[in-house]
């Protein structure tokens, strides 16, 4: 009997987890990641403000899938932005206006997706 209950709980947990993953909003690019990160942080704040009940904890668990995906995309894009900024630094030090313009435009295009 104990094994049957454990199996049922495990199956239910797997079903809930797969449903939560299916409901996660993907962040296919930086703009989507920033939008999802902002929106889902607001939802997290609201869920926490309601009190940590079993229902709100389940909701928070589901929100973390989208937040994790968004944060991973943001981190990935910011790593590339660091490299681009270094290219601007080197080009400006070398007084290479063409390279500063090239990398500066690339940098600002990405940076503006994060800040306005």
N, C-alpha and C positions, 0 to 999 in steps of 0.2 A: 504494500500500500504506500509506504514512504517513497519508494522508487517511482511509483506512478505519479505521485504528487510532484516530486522533483522534476520528472520529465515534462509534466504539464506546465510547470512554472518556467522551465527552460524554453519550451516551445512558445509560450506566451511572450516571454522576454525577447526572443528572437523576432517574433512577429512585430512587436512594438518597435524594436530597433530598426528593422527593415522599413517599416512605415515612416519612421522619423527621417531616415536617410532619403527615402523617396520624396519627402516633402521639403528637403533642403533646397534652397535657391542657389543655383550655380553662379560662380563669379568667373565668367569667361574672359573678362578683360579688366583693366584697372578701374574704369568708370563704373562697371557693375559691382566690383568689389567694394569701392568706396560707398556706393549707394546702399548695398546690402549691409555693410559694416555699420553705417550710421543708423539705418532703419532697425536692424536687429538689436543693436545696443539699446535703442529706445524701448523696444519690446522687452528686452531683458530687464531694464530698469523698472518698467511697469509691472512685470510679473513678480519681481522681487518685492515691490512696494505692496503687493496684495497679501503678502505673508507667505511663508514657505510651507504650503500645504502639499499633500501628495499630488494634487492636480497642477499646482503652479510649478512644482519640481519637475513633473513630466513635461510641461510646456517649456521650461527652461532647458531641459535636456534636448528637446527638439530644436530650440533656437541655436544651441551650440554647434550644430552641424553646419548651418549657414554661416555663422560667425567664424568658425574654424576655416572654412573654405575661403571666405573673403579675406581673412587675415593672411592666409598662405599666399594668395594672389598679390596682396598689397606688399608683403615682404619680398616676394619674388621680383616685383616691379621696382621696389625701392633699392634692391641690391644692384640692379642694372642702372638705376639713376645715380648711384654712388660712383659707378665706373664712368658714366658720362660727365659727371661733375669733375672728376679727376682729369678727364681729357680737356675740359675748359681751363682748369687750373694750369695744366702743362702748356696749353696753347697760349694762354694769356701771358705766362711767364716768358715764353719764347717770342712774344709780340706777333703771333700768327693770327691776324684778324680773320682770315678765311676759316680757319679751324675753330676759332672762338664762335664765329657766326654759325657754323655748321652744328657744332656740339651744343652751343647755347640754345639754338632753336629746338633741337631735339630734347634737351633738358627741360626747357620751359613747357613744351607740349605735354610732357609727362607730368611735370610738377603741377601744372594747372588742373589736372584731373583730381588732385588731392586737396589743393588749396585754391581759393578763389581770390 
